[in-house]
Amino acid sequence: MNFWDRIKPAVVAPVATAVELKSEQQALQIVWDDGTTTQVRARTLRQQCPCAECVDEWTHERRIDPEKVPEDLKIVKMGPVGNYALSFVFGDAHQTGIFNWSYLRELSAP
């Protein structure tokens, strides 16, 4: 442990080592750097999208009705955002959310 770790220990954020679409693009499987493998449904990702269109920036209230997200929603496209996150294009054409590794880990917790 170095000097800086003793003063203010930093929590190491989880990092994905592999990401793959599963179940006909309706689920995302993530392998983490600690060896854990998790899955999260496309519907859950869309329901929990953190973008300003889906969550009010001031009140943090969700602007979409999660129940209106289709059960069979697909991820049409995904891509990296730097080394810290993923972005998705969903079957309903929504594409503005950025999901960092910590948030993806939280959403896909076993």
Phi and psi in degrees as GROMACS dihedral restraints (atoms count N, CA, C in turn):
[ dihedral_restraints ]
;  ai    aj    ak    al  type     phi  dphi    fc
    3     4     5     6     1   -90.9    20    10
    4     5     6     7     1   175.7    20    10
    6     7     8     9     1   -54.6    20    10
    7     8     9    10     1   -47.2    20    10
    9    10    11    12     1   -67.7    20    10
   10    11    12    13     1   -33.2    20    10
   12    13    14    15     1   -65.3    20    10
   13    14    15    16     1   -34.4    20    10
   15    16    17    18     1   -72.6    20    10
   16    17    18    19     1   -33.9    20    10
   18    19    20    21     1   -74.1    20    10
   19    20    21    22     1   -50.7    20    10
   21    22    23    24     1  -143.3    20    10
   22    23    24    25     1    88.0    20    10
   24    25    26    27     1   -61.1    20    10
   25    26    27    28     1   134.9    20    10
   27    28    29    30     1   -99.7    20    10
   28    29    30    31     1   136.0    20    10
   30    31    32    33     1   -81.4    20    10
   31    32    33    34     1   125.5    20    10
   33    34    35    36     1   -80.5    20    10
   34    35    36    37     1   121.8    20    10
   36    37    38    39     1   -72.8    20    10
   37    38    39    40     1   145.1    20    10
   39    40    41    42     1   -67.1    20    10
   40    41    42    43     1   150.5    20    10
   42    43    44    45     1  -131.2    20    10
   43    44    45    46     1   135.5    20    10
   45    46    47    48     1   -78.9    20    10
   46    47    48    49     1   140.0    20    10
   48    49    50    51     1  -106.5    20    10
   49    50    51    52     1   -18.8    20    10
   51    52    53    54     1  -155.0    20    10
   52    53    54    55     1   140.2    20    10
   54    55    56    57     1  -136.1    20    10
   55    56    57    58     1   133.7    20    10
   57    58    59    60     1  -145.7    20    10
   58    59    60    61     1   140.2    20    10
   60    61    62    63     1   -78.9    20    10
   61    62    63    64     1   138.1    20    10
   63    64    65    66     1  -130.9    20    10
   64    65    66    67     1   173.1    20    10
   66    67    68    69     1    48.7    20    10
   67    68    69    70     1    56.2    20    10
   69    70    71    72     1    54.9    20    10
   70    71    72    73     1    43.5    20    10
   72    73    74    75     1    68.5    20    10
   73    74    75    76     1    18.2    20    10
   75    76    77    78     1  -100.4    20    10
   76    77    78    79     1     1.9    20    10
   78    79    80    81     1  -148.2    20    10
   79    80    81    82     1   154.6    20    10
   81    82    83    84     1  -118.3    20    10
   82    83    84    85     1   126.2    20    10
   84    85    86    87     1  -105.2    20    10
   85    86    87    88     1   131.8    20    10
   87    88    89    90     1  -125.5    20    10
   88    89    90    91     1   129.4    20    10
   90    91    92    93     1  -103.3    20    10
   91    92    93    94     1   127.3    20    10
   93    94    95    96     1  -100.2    20    10
   94    95    96    97     1   161.6    20    10
   96    97    98    99     1   -66.2    20    10
   97    98    99   100     1   -13.8    20    10
   99   100   101   102     1   -92.8    20    10
  100   101   102   103     1     5.9    20    10
  102   103   104   105     1    92.5    20    10
  103   104   105   106     1    -8.1    20    10
  105   106   107   108     1   -74.4    20    10
  106   107   108   109     1   142.0    20    10
  108   109   110   111     1  -117.9    20    10
  109   110   111   112     1   128.8    20    10
  111   112   113   114     1  -128.8    20    10
  112   113   114   115     1   163.4    20    10
  114   115   116   117     1  -133.4    20    10
  115   116   117   118     1   149.9    20    10
  117   118   119   120     1  -143.2    20    10
  118   119   120   121     1   138.1    20    10
  120   121   122   123     1   -74.6    20    10
  121   122   123   124     1   148.6    20    10
  123   124   125   126     1   -58.0    20    10
  124   125   126   127     1   -39.6    20    10
  126   127   128   129     1   -60.0    20    10
  127   128   129   130     1   -42.9    20    10
  129   130   131   132     1   -63.4    20    10
  130   131   132   133     1   -43.4    20    10
  132   133   134   135     1   -59.9    20    10
  133   134   135   136     1   -44.4    20    10
  135   136   137   138     1   -66.4    20    10
  136   137   138   139     1   -40.7    20    10
  138   139   140   141     1   -64.1    20    10
  139   140   141   142     1   -31.7    20    10
  141   142   143   144     1  -105.7    20    10
  142   143   144   145     1    18.5    20    10
  144   145   146   147     1   -54.9    20    10
  145   146   147   148     1   130.7    20    10
  147   148   149   150     1   -90.1    20    10
  148   149   150   151     1     6.1    20    10
  150   151   152   153     1   -70.8    20    10
  151   152   153   154     1   164.4    20    10
  153   154   155   156     1   -66.8    20    10
  154   155   156   157     1   -23.1    20    10
  156   157   158   159     1   -71.0    20    10
  157   158   159   160     1   -30.9    20    10
  159   160   161   162     1   -97.7    20    10
  160   161   162   163     1   -23.4    20    10
  162   163   164   165     1  -132.2    20    10
  163   164   165   166     1   126.9    20    10
  165   166   167   168     1   -61.9    20    10
  166   167   168   169     1   129.2    20    10
  168   169   170   171     1   -67.9    20    10
  169   170   171   172     1   -24.8    20    10
  171   172   173   174     1   -95.8    20    10
  172   173   174   175     1   -45.5    20    10
  174   175   176   177     1   -94.0    20    10
  175   176   177   178     1   -16.1    20    10
  177   178   179   180     1    64.5    20    10
  178   179   180   181     1    18.9    20    10
  180   181   182   183     1   -81.3    20    10
  181   182   183   184     1   141.5    20    10
  183   184   185   186     1   -71.0    20    10
  184   185   186   187     1   132.4    20    10
  186   187   188   189     1   -93.8    20    10
  187   188   189   190     1   -12.9    20    10
  189   190   191   192     1  -109.0    20    10
  190   191   192   193     1   153.3    20    10
  192   193   194   195     1   -87.7    20    10
  193   194   195   196     1   111.0    20    10
  195   196   197   198     1   -56.9    20    10
  196   197   198   199     1   -29.5    20    10
  198   199   200   201     1   -71.1    20    10
  199   200   201   202     1   -18.3    20    10
  201   202   203   204     1   -85.0    20    10
  202   203   204   205     1    -5.4    20    10
  204   205   206   207     1   -77.7    20    10
  205   206   207   208     1   124.9    20    10
  207   208   209   210     1   -59.9    20    10
  208   209   210   211     1   141.1    20    10
  210   211   212   213     1   -58.5    20    10
  211   212   213   214     1   -35.6    20    10
  213   214   215   216     1   -98.9    20    10
  214   215   216   217     1    24.6    20    10
  216   217   218   219     1   -58.5    20    10
  217   218   219   220     1   140.8    20    10
  219   220   221   222     1  -115.4    20    10
  220   221   222   223     1   158.0    20    10
  222   223   224   225     1   -94.4    20    10
  223   224   225   226     1   114.8    20    10
  225   226   227   228     1   -80.2    20    10
  226   227   228   229     1   -35.7    20    10
  228   229   230   231     1  -155.2    20    10
  229   230   231   232     1   146.9    20    10
  231   232   233   234     1  -139.3    20    10
  232   233   234   235     1   155.6    20    10
  234   235   236   237     1  -158.4    20    10
  235   236   237   238     1   159.2    20    10
  237   238   239   240     1   -75.0    20    10
  238   239   240   241     1   151.0    20    10
  240   241   242   243     1  -119.4    20    10
  241   242   243   244     1    99.9    20    10
  243   244   245   246     1    57.2    20    10
  244   245   246   247     1  -142.0    20    10
  246   247   248   249     1  -107.0    20    10
  247   248   249   250     1    12.6    20    10
  249   250   251   252     1  -121.1    20    10
  250   251   252   253     1    -5.9    20    10
  252   253   254   255     1  -161.1    20    10
  253   254   255   256     1   174.0    20    10
  255   256   257   258     1  -127.5    20    10
  256   257   258   259     1   151.4    20    10
  258   259   260   261     1  -120.7    20    10
  259   260   261   262     1   155.0    20    10
  261   262   263   264     1  -132.1    20    10
  262   263   264   265     1   150.8    20    10
  264   265   266   267     1  -112.1    20    10
  265   266   267   268     1   119.1    20    10
  267   268   269   270     1   -93.2    20    10
  268   269   270   271     1   163.7    20    10
  270   271   272   273     1   -60.2    20    10
  271   272   273   274     1   -19.8    20    10
  273   274   275   276     1   -91.6    20    10
  274   275   276   277     1    11.1    20    10
  276   277   278   279     1    77.6    20    10
  277   278   279   280     1     1.3    20    10
  279   280   281   282     1   -69.9    20    10
  280   281   282   283     1   136.7    20    10
  282   283   284   285     1  -152.9    20    10
  283   284   285   286     1    19.6    20    10
  285   286   287   288     1   -98.3    20    10
  286   287   288   289     1    -4.3    20    10
  288   289   290   291     1   -81.8    20    10
  289   290   291   292     1   143.5    20    10
  291   292   293   294     1  -118.1    20    10
  292   293   294   295     1   121.1    20    10
  294   295   296   297     1  -108.9    20    10
  295   296   297   298     1   105.5    20    10
  297   298   299   300     1   -75.0    20    10
  298   299   300   301     1   166.2    20    10
  300   301   302   303     1   -58.5    20    10
  301   302   303   304     1   -41.5    20    10
  303   304   305   306     1   -62.0    20    10
  304   305   306   307     1   -42.3    20    10
  306   307   308   309     1   -68.6    20    10
  307   308   309   310     1   -40.7    20    10
  309   310   311   312     1   -62.4    20    10
  310   311   312   313     1   -39.0    20    10
  312   313   314   315     1   -63.4    20    10
  313   314   315   316     1   -42.1    20    10
  315   316   317   318     1   -63.4    20    10
  316   317   318   319     1   -45.9    20    10
  318   319   320   321     1   -67.9    20    10
  319   320   321   322     1   -27.9    20    10
  321   322   323   324     1  -104.9    20    10
  322   323   324   325     1    13.4    20    10
  324   325   326   327     1   -55.4    20    10
  325   326   327   328     1   134.0    20    10
